[in-house]
Amino acid sequence: MLSDLAHNNNLPLFVDNTVTTPFMIRPLELGADVVIHSASKALNGNGNSIGGIVIVGNSAVWNLDKFPKLREFEKFGPLMYLARLRARMAADFGSALSPFNAHLTSIGLDTLALRMERATDNALALAEYLSYNKKVKISYPGLLSHPDYELAKRQFQGRYGLMFTLKAGSMENAFKFIDGLKLALNVSNIGDARTLVIHPWSTIFLHADDEEKAASGITEDLVRVAVGIEDIEDLKEDFEQSLAKL
Ligand SMILES: *Cc1c(COP(=O)(O)O)cnc(C)c1O
């Protein structure tokens, strides 16, 4: 396990739980020491506020030889990293949410469970539906064809997330498919109430070299889909009509 590997080497384990959210998995219970989130995504749900969250567990052990800047916060024990973030990052550099942005995120958080239920149901239904379309290849942990299906089943509370990828066969087809969508939006966010698609090769990974793209599984024909809470029949119809034009 990753947490054993980290702890045996005297390192804390950080997990980015942005995509799965605490609705699907709680990394501290599985041995992580620090959990980080972009609060701009599913926690917010409407893309109206940028923010982030750092959660430090009580189990974190900090090796002061490896992290000497924590030494002045040693009296806070397992929470010394959090104490440094508050004193240095938040207080000195000002990386703190404004009250109004915090308010928007807090309103979004109220509906996290409802949105995640609906979006993950939609993602599974849409991924299954598209897996029968010969023009595309779908990768989603909720499909038996995914190499991590069993792991996802064990750890994700019977859900498989709101994101999948679709390979359209060529870059031209990927662009045509995105352009042909009427309901889904071409936006870089994820975890929104609306279904969002993007072509990672030409956007998020524009400045990555071939090796980095290969390591992340980014190909020219790949489209990332972050499913929202729309009516599933509307989503199927939208994807179907766009694929029909390829
Ligand atoms: C978007 C994202 C981030 C960065 O979050 P911002 O709110 O855009 O700063 C970090 N981790 C993951 C997994 C993300 O999707």
The ligand as a Gaussian input file, in Angstrom:
#p B3LYP/6-31G(d) Opt

LIG

0 1
 C       -8.091000      21.715000     -10.864000
 C       -7.303000      20.804000     -10.029000
 C       -6.356000      21.324000      -9.162000
 C       -6.069000      22.819000      -9.075000
 O       -7.158000      23.501000      -8.554000
 P       -7.442000      25.069000      -8.778000
 O       -8.667000      25.318000      -7.980000
 O       -7.676000      25.240000     -10.260000
 O       -6.246000      25.791000      -8.313000
 C       -5.651000      20.429000      -8.373000
 N       -5.861000      19.089000      -8.437000
 C       -6.769000      18.558000      -9.283000
 C       -6.968000      17.067000      -9.320000
 C       -7.540000      19.398000     -10.094000
 O       -8.452000      18.877000     -10.916000

